[in-house]
Amino acid sequence: MAQSAINQHIAALAGIPQQPTQAAPHQLPAVKPGYRMVPALVGKEGQEVTAWVECPDWCVTDHVADRATFLEDLNHSGERRGMSFTPSRGQRVPVEVYLAQWPGSHEPAPTLAVDLDYEVENYGRTAALALADQLAAFTEDVRRLAVTLPEDSDPDMDEALRRVRGGRA
């Protein structure tokens, strides 16, 4: 059996629509503005096939390295921004935000994903802007309270603050 026939058989078993392998430029599908075509590895281990998928320009996911079992499981993730809180117990509580999209879901539009200690909530535009407003107000409250505290006696704390404010923490 020829390799292309084997690949088609594997794709059929995995439920993946047949993908063009070496299409001429005039045969490639048009890509929406803000997207690009990228390869994605899809299928069960040992039965993977490469599918070409539309990927938003903001997506930083390597869809070959991050293999999806089914094409519907493929997701897009943007660059993550995060910080960690360290409570008195010493465990770090990570907080990250990034753009996310699950094209195969019932709500395929991109969202703002907020990952708080490995629990992820997704927000549409209006809710994400409301969240940003709440965070900005919270930040101002923290700053207002922080400036009322007495000066730190440890001179290294000033250096730590300088590095954090300079983005080199």
C-alpha positions in Angstrom: 0.0 0.0 0.0 1.4 3.4 -1.0 2.3 5.9 1.8 -0.4 8.3 0.7 -3.0 5.6 0.9 -1.8 4.6 4.4 -2.1 8.2 5.5 -5.6 8.5 4.1 -6.6 5.3 5.9 -5.2 6.5 9.2 -6.9 9.8 8.8 -10.2 8.1 8.1 -9.8 6.0 11.2 -9.0 9.1 13.3 -12.1 10.8 11.9 -10.0 13.5 10.2 -11.2 15.0 6.9 -8.7 14.4 4.1 -6.2 17.2 3.9 -4.3 18.3 0.8 -0.7 17.2 1.0 1.0 19.1 -1.8 -1.6 21.5 -3.2 -0.7 24.0 -5.8 -0.9 27.6 -4.5 -4.2 28.2 -6.4 -5.8 25.2 -4.6 -5.0 26.4 -1.1 -8.0 27.7 0.8 -8.2 31.5 1.4 -7.1 32.4 4.9 -9.1 35.0 6.9 -7.2 38.2 7.7 -5.4 37.8 11.1 -4.9 34.1 10.5 -2.3 31.9 8.9 -2.1 28.3 7.8 0.0 26.1 10.1 0.6 22.3 10.4 -1.0 20.5 13.3 -0.3 16.9 14.3 -3.6 15.1 14.9 -4.5 11.6 15.9 -3.8 8.8 18.4 -0.1 8.1 19.2 1.4 6.1 16.4 -1.5 7.1 14.1 -0.8 10.8 13.8 -1.4 12.8 10.6 -0.5 16.3 9.7 -3.5 18.6 9.0 -3.2 22.3 7.9 -5.3 24.5 10.1 -6.1 28.2 10.3 -4.3 29.7 13.3 -4.8 33.2 14.6 -1.7 35.4 14.4 -1.7 35.8 18.2 -1.4 32.1 18.8 2.0 30.8 20.0 1.0 27.1 20.3 3.2 24.7 18.4 0.4 22.5 17.0 2.8 19.8 15.9 4.5 19.5 19.3 1.1 19.9 21.1 -0.6 17.0 19.3 -4.4 16.8 19.5 -6.1 13.4 19.5 -9.0 14.8 17.5 -9.1 17.9 15.3 -12.0 19.2 17.5 -9.5 19.2 20.4 -7.2 21.6 18.8 -7.0 24.9 20.7 -5.1 28.2 20.2 -3.3 30.0 23.1 -1.7 33.4 23.1 1.4 34.5 25.0 0.9 34.2 28.7 1.3 37.0 31.2 1.4 36.0 34.8 2.4 36.6 38.4 2.4 34.5 41.5 1.1 35.2 45.0 3.1 33.6 47.8 0.8 33.3 50.9 2.3 32.7 54.3 2.0 28.9 53.8 4.7 29.2 51.1 2.7 27.7 48.3 2.7 29.8 45.1 -0.7 30.7 43.6 -0.1 31.3 39.9 -2.3 33.8 38.0 -2.0 33.9 34.2 -4.0 35.6 31.5 -3.8 34.9 27.8 -6.0 34.7 24.7 -7.5 31.3 24.1 -9.7 29.8 21.4 -11.3 26.4 20.9 -12.5 26.4 17.3 -14.2 23.0 17.7 -16.3 24.1 20.8 -19.9 25.4 20.9 -18.5 28.9 21.4 -15.5 29.1 19.0 -14.8 32.8 19.4 -11.5 33.9 21.1 -11.7 34.7 24.8 -9.5 36.0 27.6 -8.5 33.0 29.7 -7.8 33.8 33.3 -6.0 30.9 35.0 -6.0 31.3 38.8 -4.3 28.4 40.6 -5.0 26.1 37.6 -8.7 26.9 37.5 -9.4 28.6 34.1 -12.3 31.0 33.5 -12.9 32.5 30.0 -14.3 35.9 29.4 -15.7 37.6 26.2 -14.8 41.1 25.3 -17.3 42.9 27.6 -16.6 40.7 30.6 -12.8 41.0 30.0 -12.9 44.8 30.0 -15.0 44.8 33.1 -12.5 42.5 34.8 -9.7 44.8 33.7 -11.5 47.8 35.2 -12.0 45.9 38.5 -8.3 44.9 38.6 -7.2 48.5 37.9 -9.4 49.7 40.8 -8.0 46.9 43.0 -4.4 47.9 42.1 -5.1 51.5 43.1 -6.5 50.2 46.5 -3.4 48.1 47.1 -1.1 51.1 46.2 -3.1 53.5 48.4 -2.8 51.1 51.3 0.9 50.3 50.6 2.1 53.9 50.7 0.7 54.2 54.3 3.0 51.5 55.6 6.2 52.4 57.4 9.5 52.4 55.3 11.2 48.9 55.1 14.3 48.6 57.3 16.0 46.2 54.8 17.8 48.2 52.1 17.6 45.2 49.7 13.8 45.8 49.5 14.3 49.0 47.6 16.5 47.2 45.0 13.8 44.5 44.7 11.1 47.1 44.1 13.3 48.8 41.5 13.8 45.5 39.6 10.0 44.7 39.7 9.1 48.1 38.4 11.8 47.8 35.7 10.3 44.4 34.7 13.4 42.4 35.7 12.1 40.7 38.8 
